[in-house]
Amino acid sequence: MKEYKLSQSEAKFAEIIWQHEPIASGELVKLCEEKLSWKKSTTYTVLKKLCDKGIFRNENAVVTSLMKKDVFYAKQSRRFVEDAFGGSLPRFLTAFIGGEKLNGDQAEELKRLIDEHKEG
C-alpha cells in the first residue's frame, strides 16, 4: 500500500491546499509564509514531496489535489486499522469505544452504516 502518512506540518500544508485549490504556486508560497512561517524553498520542498506521494499535482504553476481530503483520510484510517488492529474493524471499534456505552442514536447510526456496507 502506498504511504499516505503525513507529518503534522505536512498535514497543515495539505489543509491549506485543500481549502484553496486550485491555487497558484506563488499564492501558496504567500499563504505558507503567513500561516506556517515557511520560506519559499520549504514550501516547494514539501509540495514536491507530497506530489511524489501522489496527493497533489503542481502543473503550470497551479497546485491541485490528486486525492481529495476525505479520500486521503479514509485511506489513512484504513492503514491505521490494518497496522494497529490487524485489519479487524470489530477490534478497532472495541478499542475505540473502550468500555463506554453508545447512546441510542450512535447505535442506530452504526447499525445503518453496517447495513449499507454489508456484502450481499
N, C-alpha and C positions, 0 to 999 in steps of 0.2 A: 504494500500500500504506500502511496506517495506520502511524504512527510508534510503535514499541514500545521504542525505546532508552531506557534509564534511566541516570541519573547514579549514581555509587557510593552516595550517600546514599539516593537513591530505591530502589535495589536492596536495601539493608539494611532499609529501611522495608517494602518489599514482602515480604521474607523473614519479617519479624515477623508480618505479616498472614497469610501462607500458613501459618505454623506454628500460629497461634492461632485461625484463623477457625472458625466465626463469632465475632466479638469485638465487644463493646460499645465504642462510640467512646470512652467515658470510660476504659475499661480500656486501650485502645490509646494514649491520651494518657499514661497512667501508665507503660506499657511503653516508650514512646518517650523519656520523660523519663529513665527508668532506663538504658536501653540506648544511646540516642543523644544524651542530654543536650539534648533538644529541649524548647522551650516548647510550651504548648498551641496557640498560634497557628501555629507551624511545622508541627506535626502536621496540623492541619486544612487548612493551605495545600497541603501536599504530598498529602494524601489527596484533596483536590478535584482537583488536577492529574492524579492517577492515575485518578480516577473519570472525568474528562473524556477520558482516553486509552482508556477502555473496559476497564480492567484490573480495577478494583474498583467496588463499589457501597456507598454509605452510606445505608441506608434504615431509618427508625425508630430511629436511633442504633445500628444494628448494621452492622458492616462485613463484607462477604463478597467473594469474588473472582468476577468475571465470566469470568476466564480463569485456569485452573489453572496452577500453576508450570511443569509440563512443556510445556504448550501455549505458554505465553509464551516459554520458552527455545527451543522448536522454531521459532517464528516469527522470533525474534531471530537464530537461527542461519541460517535461510534468507535473511534480509535481508543478513546478513554475506556469505554466498556470492554473492548477487546483486551486492552493491556491490563486493566485493573481487576476485571471480573471474568476473564476467560471467555468473553463474548456473551455471558449469561445475563440477559436483561432481568430475569427474576432475582438473581443475586444482587445486581445493581440496585433494583428497587427496594429490596430488603435492607440493604446498607443505607440507602438514601432516606428511607422512612425512619430507620433507626429506633424501632420500638414505639414510635409515635402513632397515634390513631389518625386516620383520614376522616375528614368531615364528609357528610353525605354528598355534597357537590363534587368534592375531589374524587370520591369513589365512583360516582356516576360518570364523571369525565374519563377516568381511566378505563372503565368498562366500555364506554363508547369508542375510545381510541383502539382498544383491543379488538372490538368487533369490526371496526373499519379496516384494520390491518391484518386480520386473521386470514390465513390461507384457506382457499376453497373448502 
